[in-house]
Amino acid sequence: VTFPLDLTKTRLQIQGEAAVRRDGTAARQAVPYRGMLRTAAGIAKEEGVRKLWQGATPAVYRHIVYTGVRMVTYEHLRDSVLGRAEGENFPLWKAVVGGMSAGAIGQFFASPTDLVKVQMQMEGKRKLEGKPLRFRGVHHAFLKILSEGGVRGLWAGWVPNVQRAALVNMGDLTTYDSVKHFLLLNTTLVDNSVTHSVSSACSGLVAAVLGTPADVVKTRIMNQPRDKQGRGLLYKSSMDCLIQTVQGEGFMSLYKGFIPTWMRMAPWSLVFWLTYEQIRRICGVSSF
């Protein structure tokens, strides 16, 4: 449901890269879209409505790995390692440590699928620019990246990816868990869909605010051209990308794609947490 917003966000994050302008590869190319709505409308008009879901398959692969690992890891850390007692306040710093650790671990394992997703989302733009398409499909993308860069090539950009996931989960998991248990302990609300909805709304906003800058850096590093050794031609590291972006485009460029990110995170968090809590209830597992 929310994937077109993810594609729009990715296109906005790549738009107007200062490093690309300096590199000269796109110096004469005008920026095709500006703003979320015009970007989404431009994709639908020039590439076709179905292209709004380009890269959705690796995105599903990513969530199977990422969400599965992060949820299991967070709950294990929270209950077994950090020692949360039922019915008691859980210190915020423990929730932050658990959320960031779970997000980082989950994203490390899912990074190859995220790399394929980002690169496939840019295929339509390459076609409009007259460049040859890189991939015929998801499996061809995996095989091509593997043949060109080896196993390490599948983890290109994993450092900013993990950094982003740690920040997003500090916003998502930590906020949801903290807000939900605060409401249960300090208000008349009970453990039901209303409480889950309020908690998920807060988690979506905080996750978008914390995660967007790292998401911009991650997207640019993953989409940059590479040499035969798999080294990036535009950015040396996530810190180099961050510095170049701020120097060349200003601080607010780190929040390119924030609106579609937030618009995606809010309903995504709502659907995910309500569904997750109901699945736990149906399976006879205690509430998260």
Kinemage of the C-alpha trace (Angstrom):
@kinemage 1
@onewidth
@group {chain A} dominant
@subgroup {mainchain}
@vectorlist {calphas} color= white
{ca val a 1} P 0.000 0.000 0.000
{ca thr a 2} L 2.721 2.493 0.946
{ca phe a 3} L 5.386 1.460 -1.572
{ca pro a 4} L 4.754 4.280 -4.132
{ca leu a 5} L 5.649 6.733 -1.362
{ca asp a 6} L 8.895 4.829 -0.805
{ca leu a 7} L 9.739 5.059 -4.519
{ca thr a 8} L 8.904 8.793 -4.566
{ca lys a 9} L 11.102 9.328 -1.504
{ca thr a 10} L 14.033 7.545 -3.189
{ca arg a 11} L 13.749 9.664 -6.342
{ca leu a 12} L 13.599 12.878 -4.277
{ca gln a 13} L 16.661 11.863 -2.280
{ca ile a 14} L 18.730 11.362 -5.458
{ca gln a 15} L 17.524 14.595 -7.065
{ca gly a 16} L 20.015 17.452 -7.363
{ca glu a 17} L 23.034 15.595 -5.947
{ca ala a 18} L 25.936 18.031 -5.622
{ca ala a 19} L 28.486 15.229 -6.094
{ca val a 20} L 26.855 14.211 -9.396
{ca arg a 21} L 27.003 17.801 -10.652
{ca arg a 22} L 30.692 18.056 -9.774
{ca asp a 23} L 31.349 14.683 -11.374
{ca gly a 24} L 29.968 16.107 -14.624
{ca thr a 25} L 27.917 13.032 -15.548
{ca ala a 26} L 24.646 14.903 -15.257
{ca ala a 27} L 25.724 18.519 -15.504
{ca arg a 28} L 23.501 19.303 -18.455
{ca gln a 29} L 20.471 17.376 -17.266
{ca ala a 30} L 17.580 19.362 -15.838
{ca val a 31} L 15.913 18.139 -12.661
{ca pro a 32} L 12.746 16.466 -13.975
{ca tyr a 33} L 10.535 16.740 -10.878
{ca arg a 34} L 10.229 18.949 -7.794
{ca gly a 35} L 8.175 18.088 -4.742
{ca met a 36} L 6.418 14.902 -3.732
{ca leu a 37} L 3.210 15.191 -5.768
{ca arg a 38} L 4.914 16.329 -8.985
{ca thr a 39} L 7.518 13.599 -8.616
{ca ala a 40} L 4.870 10.881 -8.177
{ca ala a 41} L 2.770 12.332 -11.036
{ca gly a 42} L 5.853 12.539 -13.268
{ca ile a 43} L 6.719 8.878 -12.639
{ca ala a 44} L 3.155 7.778 -13.420
{ca lys a 45} L 2.930 9.938 -16.550
{ca glu a 46} L 6.368 9.315 -18.065
{ca glu a 47} L 7.054 5.735 -16.955
{ca gly a 48} L 3.592 4.323 -16.323
{ca val a 49} L 1.485 3.848 -13.185
{ca arg a 50} L 2.851 0.333 -12.629
{ca lys a 51} L 6.355 1.790 -12.275
{ca leu a 52} L 5.257 3.290 -8.944
{ca trp a 53} L 5.720 -0.255 -7.616
{ca gln a 54} L 9.105 -0.855 -9.291
{ca gly a 55} L 11.358 -2.581 -6.756
{ca ala a 56} L 8.454 -3.840 -4.628
{ca thr a 57} L 9.571 -7.487 -4.834
{ca pro a 58} L 12.996 -6.962 -3.210
{ca ala a 59} L 11.236 -4.668 -0.703
{ca val a 60} L 9.072 -7.628 0.366
{ca tyr a 61} L 12.181 -9.836 0.556
{ca arg a 62} L 13.815 -7.160 2.716
{ca his a 63} L 10.952 -6.995 5.189
{ca ile a 64} L 10.779 -10.763 5.578
{ca val a 65} L 14.406 -10.710 6.747
{ca tyr a 66} L 14.586 -7.262 8.391
{ca thr a 67} L 11.320 -7.255 10.318
{ca gly a 68} L 11.633 -10.891 11.357
{ca val a 69} L 15.130 -10.422 12.766
{ca arg a 70} L 14.552 -7.029 14.408
{ca met a 71} L 11.341 -8.002 16.224
{ca val a 72} L 12.747 -11.244 17.626
{ca thr a 73} L 16.028 -9.547 18.570
{ca tyr a 74} L 14.359 -6.588 20.315
{ca glu a 75} L 12.029 -8.748 22.376
{ca his a 76} L 14.883 -11.055 23.395
{ca leu a 77} L 17.084 -8.100 24.385
{ca arg a 78} L 14.258 -6.387 26.232
{ca asp a 79} L 13.045 -9.386 28.231
{ca ser a 80} L 16.178 -11.521 28.684
{ca val a 81} L 19.196 -9.193 28.464
{ca leu a 82} L 17.901 -5.803 29.640
{ca gly a 83} L 15.479 -7.362 32.106
{ca arg a 84} L 12.129 -5.642 31.704
{ca ala a 85} L 9.696 -6.721 34.420
{ca glu a 86} L 5.993 -7.023 33.590
{ca gly a 87} L 3.933 -4.100 34.880
{ca glu a 88} L 6.931 -1.874 35.648
{ca asn a 89} L 8.383 1.171 33.934
{ca phe a 90} L 11.110 0.254 31.440
{ca pro a 91} L 13.952 2.832 31.490
{ca leu a 92} L 14.095 4.824 28.252
{ca trp a 93} L 17.840 4.270 27.827
{ca lys a 94} L 17.295 0.488 27.869
{ca ala a 95} L 14.551 0.790 25.256
{ca val a 96} L 16.876 2.951 23.113
{ca val a 97} L 19.720 0.411 23.377
{ca gly a 98} L 17.382 -2.462 22.532
{ca gly a 99} L 15.721 -0.658 19.602
{ca met a 100} L 18.955 0.536 18.015
{ca ser a 101} L 20.664 -2.847 18.428
{ca ala a 102} L 17.711 -4.782 16.990
{ca gly a 103} L 17.425 -2.413 14.008
{ca ala a 104} L 21.144 -2.569 13.255
{ca ile a 105} L 21.273 -6.383 13.390
{ca gly a 106} L 18.118 -6.811 11.307
{ca gln a 107} L 19.265 -4.343 8.661
{ca phe a 108} L 22.729 -5.895 8.348
{ca phe a 109} L 21.180 -9.202 7.310
{ca ala a 110} L 18.664 -7.494 4.997
{ca ser a 111} L 21.136 -5.050 3.374
{ca pro a 112} L 21.542 -6.967 0.048
{ca thr a 113} L 17.782 -6.829 -0.576
{ca asp a 114} L 17.751 -3.105 0.229
{ca leu a 115} L 20.588 -2.518 -2.239
{ca val a 116} L 18.645 -4.249 -5.024
{ca lys a 117} L 15.471 -2.345 -4.096
{ca val a 118} L 17.160 1.074 -4.302
{ca gln a 119} L 18.883 0.316 -7.601
{ca met a 120} L 15.699 -1.081 -9.175
{ca gln a 121} L 13.750 1.991 -8.054
{ca met a 122} L 16.117 4.134 -10.138
{ca glu a 123} L 15.778 2.048 -13.332
{ca gly a 124} L 12.873 4.083 -14.685
{ca lys a 125} L 14.842 7.305 -14.278
{ca arg a 126} L 17.826 5.773 -16.102
{ca lys a 127} L 15.573 4.848 -19.024
{ca leu a 128} L 14.247 8.413 -19.279
{ca glu a 129} L 17.824 9.731 -19.271
{ca gly a 130} L 18.688 7.455 -22.200
{ca lys a 131} L 20.915 5.190 -20.136
{ca pro a 132} L 20.798 1.397 -20.537
{ca leu a 133} L 18.831 -0.542 -17.959
{ca arg a 134} L 21.011 -2.425 -15.507
{ca phe a 135} L 18.665 -5.281 -14.596
{ca arg a 136} L 15.996 -7.504 -16.173
{ca gly a 137} L 14.462 -8.386 -12.820
{ca val a 138} L 15.139 -9.059 -9.144
{ca his a 139} L 17.096 -12.273 -9.552
{ca his a 140} L 19.143 -10.838 -12.418
{ca ala a 141} L 19.944 -7.838 -10.183
{ca phe a 142} L 21.222 -10.093 -7.403
{ca leu a 143} L 23.312 -12.150 -9.839
{ca lys a 144} L 24.751 -9.091 -11.592
{ca ile a 145} L 25.744 -7.366 -8.368
{ca leu a 146} L 27.260 -10.629 -7.122
{ca ser a 147} L 29.226 -11.182 -10.361
{ca glu a 148} L 30.554 -7.609 -10.442
{ca gly a 149} L 31.383 -7.063 -6.800
{ca gly a 150} L 31.413 -10.506 -5.235
{ca val a 151} L 29.671 -11.252 -1.944
{ca arg a 152} L 30.998 -7.985 -0.502
{ca gly a 153} L 29.262 -6.144 -3.352
{ca leu a 154} L 25.884 -7.254 -1.987
{ca trp a 155} L 26.675 -5.349 1.206
{ca ala a 156} L 27.648 -2.094 -0.544
{ca gly a 157} L 26.387 0.796 1.548
{ca trp a 158} L 25.644 -1.408 4.556
{ca val a 159} L 27.213 1.029 7.041
{ca pro a 160} L 24.798 3.948 6.409
{ca asn a 161} L 22.019 1.396 5.982
{ca val a 162} L 22.676 -0.006 9.461
{ca gln a 163} L 23.039 3.518 10.873
{ca arg a 164} L 19.673 4.471 9.393
{ca ala a 165} L 17.979 1.324 10.694
{ca ala a 166} L 19.353 1.934 14.188
{ca leu a 167} L 17.904 5.470 14.186
{ca val a 168} L 14.583 4.420 12.628
{ca asn a 169} L 14.141 1.643 15.174
{ca met a 170} L 15.058 3.983 18.002
{ca gly a 171} L 12.092 5.962 16.725
{ca asp a 172} L 9.835 3.018 15.857
{ca leu a 173} L 10.390 0.191 18.342
{ca thr a 174} L 11.551 2.359 21.238
{ca thr a 175} L 8.776 4.947 20.836
{ca tyr a 176} L 6.018 2.377 20.350
{ca asp a 177} L 7.127 0.291 23.336
{ca ser a 178} L 7.688 3.314 25.596
{ca val a 179} L 4.484 5.167 24.663
{ca lys a 180} L 2.330 2.052 24.889
{ca his a 181} L 3.535 1.058 28.357
{ca phe a 182} L 3.443 4.676 29.561
{ca leu a 183} L -0.223 4.880 28.529
{ca leu a 184} L -1.045 1.552 30.166
{ca leu a 185} L 0.655 2.494 33.446
{ca asn a 186} L -0.382 6.156 33.694
{ca thr a 187} L -3.765 6.495 31.978
{ca thr a 188} L -7.108 4.735 31.931
{ca leu a 189} L -6.399 3.249 28.487
{ca val a 190} L -6.246 -0.526 28.261
{ca asp a 191} L -4.242 -2.820 25.976
{ca asn a 192} L -6.442 -2.553 22.887
{ca ser a 193} L -6.461 -1.161 19.350
{ca val a 194} L -6.860 2.446 20.545
{ca thr a 195} L -3.668 2.266 22.598
{ca his a 196} L -1.878 0.485 19.754
{ca ser a 197} L -3.011 3.175 17.275
{ca val a 198} L -1.849 6.096 19.445
{ca ser a 199} L 1.513 4.416 20.080
{ca ser a 200} L 2.047 3.582 16.408
{ca ala a 201} L 1.203 7.157 15.325
{ca cys a 202} L 3.897 8.493 17.673
{ca ser a 203} L 6.420 5.891 16.528
{ca gly a 204} L 5.895 6.715 12.836
{ca leu a 205} L 6.568 10.431 13.349
{ca val a 206} L 9.674 9.952 15.519
{ca ala a 207} L 11.066 7.291 13.161
{ca ala a 208} L 10.694 9.618 10.157
{ca val a 209} L 12.373 12.562 11.948
{ca leu a 210} L 15.318 10.487 13.177
{ca gly a 211} L 15.767 8.290 10.127
{ca thr a 212} L 15.413 10.614 7.109
{ca pro a 213} L 18.970 12.117 7.127
{ca ala a 214} L 20.557 8.668 7.372
{ca asp a 215} L 18.110 7.425 4.724
{ca val a 216} L 19.231 10.147 2.279
{ca val a 217} L 22.888 9.186 2.818
{ca lys a 218} L 22.088 5.476 2.476
{ca thr a 219} L 20.140 5.953 -0.766
{ca arg a 220} L 22.878 8.051 -2.388
{ca ile a 221} L 25.672 5.670 -1.454
{ca met a 222} L 23.738 2.652 -2.691
{ca asn a 223} L 22.811 4.317 -5.993
{ca gln a 224} L 26.248 5.813 -6.825
{ca pro a 225} L 28.296 4.392 -9.746
{ca arg a 226} L 31.160 2.068 -8.790
{ca asp a 227} L 34.500 1.043 -10.264
{ca lys a 228} L 35.533 -2.540 -11.078
{ca gln a 229} L 36.662 -3.076 -7.494
{ca gly a 230} L 33.260 -2.058 -6.186
{ca arg a 231} L 34.474 1.265 -4.774
{ca gly a 232} L 32.096 4.212 -4.992
{ca leu a 233} L 33.024 6.938 -7.492
{ca leu a 234} L 31.194 9.799 -5.746
{ca tyr a 235} L 31.491 9.128 -2.014
{ca lys a 236} L 34.259 7.536 0.056
{ca ser a 237} L 32.063 6.853 3.090
{ca ser a 238} L 28.766 7.752 4.724
{ca met a 239} L 30.461 10.677 6.507
{ca asp a 240} L 31.892 11.923 3.191
{ca cys a 241} L 28.417 11.726 1.629
{ca leu a 242} L 26.940 13.600 4.602
{ca ile a 243} L 29.550 16.375 4.370
{ca gln a 244} L 29.273 16.725 0.572
{ca thr a 245} L 25.483 16.831 0.752
{ca val a 246} L 25.370 19.524 3.442
{ca gln a 247} L 28.139 21.618 1.837
{ca gly a 248} L 26.731 21.380 -1.672
{ca glu a 249} L 22.992 21.490 -1.007
{ca gly a 250} L 22.504 22.812 2.527
{ca phe a 251} L 21.466 21.132 5.784
{ca met a 252} L 17.804 20.749 4.823
{ca ser a 253} L 18.840 18.550 1.863
{ca leu a 254} L 19.202 15.818 4.501
{ca tyr a 255} L 15.415 15.951 4.770
{ca lys a 256} L 14.720 15.493 1.060
{ca gly a 257} L 11.817 13.091 0.823
{ca phe a 258} L 10.722 13.718 4.442
{ca ile a 259} L 7.026 14.240 3.619
{ca pro a 260} L 6.622 10.958 1.677
{ca thr a 261} L 8.767 9.245 4.322
{ca trp a 262} L 6.446 10.448 7.074
{ca met a 263} L 3.328 9.768 5.003
{ca arg a 264} L 4.644 6.240 4.462
{ca met a 265} L 5.846 5.608 8.030
{ca ala a 266} L 2.603 6.712 9.697
{ca pro a 267} L 0.215 4.281 7.927
{ca trp a 268} L 2.936 1.615 7.753
{ca ser a 269} L 3.452 1.745 11.524
{ca leu a 270} L -0.296 1.728 12.123
{ca val a 271} L -0.927 -1.290 9.879
{ca phe a 272} L 2.146 -3.160 11.113
{ca trp a 273} L 1.602 -2.726 14.851
{ca leu a 274} L -2.154 -3.392 14.783
{ca thr a 275} L -1.576 -6.505 12.659
{ca tyr a 276} L 1.365 -7.669 14.774
{ca glu a 277} L -0.547 -7.310 18.049
{ca gln a 278} L -3.553 -9.199 16.643
{ca ile a 279} L -1.354 -12.019 15.295
{ca arg a 280} L 0.232 -12.366 18.755
{ca arg a 281} L -3.235 -12.478 20.355
{ca ile a 282} L -4.502 -15.089 17.871
{ca cys a 283} L -1.390 -17.220 18.465
{ca gly a 284} L -1.835 -17.036 22.231
{ca val a 285} L 1.303 -14.945 22.795
{ca ser a 286} L 1.285 -12.069 25.297
{ca ser a 287} L 0.940 -8.504 24.006
{ca phe a 288} L 4.121 -6.813 22.809
